[in-house]
Amino acid sequence: MITIRKLRPDEIDCRVASVTEGKGCSILLYKDARVDQNILDELFGQFGWKRSHQQIGDRLYCTVSIKDPDTGEWVDKQDVGTESFTEPEKGQASDSFKRACFNWGIGRELYTAPFIWIPEGKCTIKKGRNGKPAVYDRFVVKDIGYSGSIITRLEIINMSMNRITVFSYGKDKRDPKDIPVKDAHITAIKANLKKAGISESVFLKHYGKKALTDLSMADVHDMNGRWQEMRNWT
């Protein structure tokens, strides 16, 4: 059985998810299609995997097929992509491929990343092209550690600010359920709720809390990657 290895720091990119003027920005971890291609080549060889795309309605699906080394049979896993703002067709193709690779386990550990908040002072907030606050700093994962498939250690530096450490995670050994959220987390949660069109009362009802200050870091971890799903909460 071939084991899908975890991503190295140099294979992980940082993307600014949201910016709050006067407060800071939140960061998401992601991988690009080249990382998936390299890992597939590394594990299965250039002739041991293939990809194909299929248009269903207005959505583009990608199927990543891997040859079973024991039986020689091809095993398929498929997922759908979302288009980018700049290159819709290319964006869907790349996104569907990356999502299909997630199904194979490549980079799936990124879903366990903690909530990443960079406070003002450790990032540079400017006025964006659309007039809204934006951060154009380059953030890099300097170190990452895992326990099984869960991220337990993470350090992010800001290359645009002389490589200073702007986020560090993993030193607190307490259970995330026992670690209360910080003011920075609450600020980011409010911004994300507004952006997603979710009422605070509906959000709190789902987590069984009376106020945002009652949330724990375990709740914050649970929120990662679920904002689209939250739109359907009632």
N, C-alpha and C positions, 0 to 999 in steps of 0.2 A: 504494500500500500504506500502510495506517495503522499507525503505530508506537505501541505501548502505552508511555506514559511511565513513568518511575520515580516512586515515591512521595516526596512532600516530607516534611520532618520533622514538620509539623503534621498529616499524615495517618497517622502511625504511632503506635500505642499501646504501652505497656509493661505487661506482666503478670508478676506474681511467679509463678515456676514451682515453686520449692522453697525451703524455709527450713531452715537448720541452726542450732540454738541455740548461741549463743556464737561463731558463725563468720560468718554472713551469709546472703545469698539470691541465687538465680539469677533472671535476667530473660529473658523471651521477647518478641520484637517481633511485633506482629500488626496487622491492619487490621480495621475494622468494615464492616458492610454498607453504611453510608451513603457511605463512601469509594468502594466499588465502584460504587454508583449514580451518584455524582457524575462519576466518570471515564467511565463508559459514556455518560452524557448529554453530557459534554464532547466525547468523540471521535466518537460516532455519532448524537447528537441524540436527543430524546425518542421519536422514531418509528423509530429505527434499531436498537433492540434490544428484547428482551422476555425474560421468564422464566416458567417453568412448573414445577410440582412434581408428582411421581408417587410414590405409595406402593408399594413392592415389599417384600412380607413385612412386617417391622416397621421397615423403614428408609425414610427419606424422601429422594428424589433430586430434584435441581434441574437443569433444563436452561436454560442461557442461550443465546439465539439472537441472532445479529447479522446484519443484512442486508448482503450483499456490495454495496458501492457501485458495482461495475462490472457485475455481472450481475443484481442485484436479488434473488438467491436468498438464502434464510435458511440460515445455517450454525449447527449446534447443537454445544454442548459440555456434558457432564453430569458430575456428581459427587454423592456421597452425604454426608449430614451425620451428626453425632453429637448426641445430645440433651444439653441443659444440665441441671444439677441443680435449677434453680429453675422453669424453664418448658420442659418437655421438647419439646412440639410446636413452639413458637416458636423454641426453640434449634436444633432440627433444620433448620427452614426457613432460618433465618439462616445456619447453618453450611454447609449444602449449597450455598446461593447463593454464599457466599464461596469455597468450594472450587471451584465451577464457574468463578468469575471467575479463580481462580488458573490454571485450565486455559487461559484466554484470555490469561494473562500478566500480569494485574493484581496487583502486589505479589509476584510470584514471586521477586524479588530478596531478599525477607526470608529465604528459605531459606539464603542465603549469609552470614547474620549470624554474627559470631564468638560464642564462648561468653561470656555476660555474667554476671559475678560481682560482686556488691556486698558488700564486707566489712562486718562489724559496725563501727559507728562512722560509716559513711556511710549506714546505714539503721537504723531503730528496730525491734527485735525485741520483740514482745509475746506474751502468751499468747492464742491464738485462741479462738474460740467452742467449739471441740471440745477445748480443753485443750492443743493442740499449738502450737508456736511459729509466729508469723505476722508478716508485715510489711504494714502498711496505708499506708505512705508512697506519695506520688504521684510517679512517675518520668516524665520527659518527654524525648523525643529533641530535643536542641538543634541538632545538626548531623549530616548524613549525606552521604557522597560515594560515587560509584560509578565503576568501571572496567568499561565494558560492562554486564553484568548482575550484577556482583559488588560487594558492599559493601566499600569499601576504607578508609572513614573513618567514625567514629561517636563521638558524644559524648552522654552521658546525664546529666541533672541531676536532683537530688532537690528537688522543689518544697516538700516538707515540712521541708526543712533549709536554708531560705534560698537555694535554687537552686544549691547547691554542685555541682560536677562530681563525679560518683561513678563514672563509667566513661569511659575515653578509649581509642580504638583507631585505628590508622593511622599512628602515628609511627614504629613499628619497620619499616624497609624490608627486613628480611631475609625470605627465603622462609619461610612458616609451618612447613615441614618442619624448618627449622633452629632454630626457637624452642621451647625446652622448656616443658612445662607448669609452672605455679606451684603452690605448696601449696594455694592457694585452689581451683584447678581440681580437684586430686586429691580434696579434701574434698567438692566438689560431685558429682564423678563417683561417689564411694563412696555418697553419699546417693541418687543417681539409680539406681544399680545395685540398692540395697536396695529402693527403691520399686518398681522394675520387676521384681523377683524374678529378677535375672540374677546368676549367680555370677561372681566376679572372674576365676577361671581361664578360664571360657568367653569372657569379654570380652577378656582378654589374648590368648587363642589366636586370636581373630578378627583382632586388630590386629597379630599377630606380635610381641608384646612379652613380656618376662619380668616386668616390674613396671610399675606405674602411672607411676612416675617416668621411664620410658623413652618415654612418649607425647610427641608434639609438638603444637604448636598446629594443625597440619594435621589430626591425628587428632581433636582437639577440635572443629574445624569440621565434620568428617565426622559427628560424633555428633548434631549438631543435627537435631531432628525425626525421629530414627531409633529412639527408645527403644521404641516399640511394635513395630517390626520386630525389635529385638534379643531380644524375648521368645521368638522362634522359633529363636534360635541354639542349636546343640548342640555 
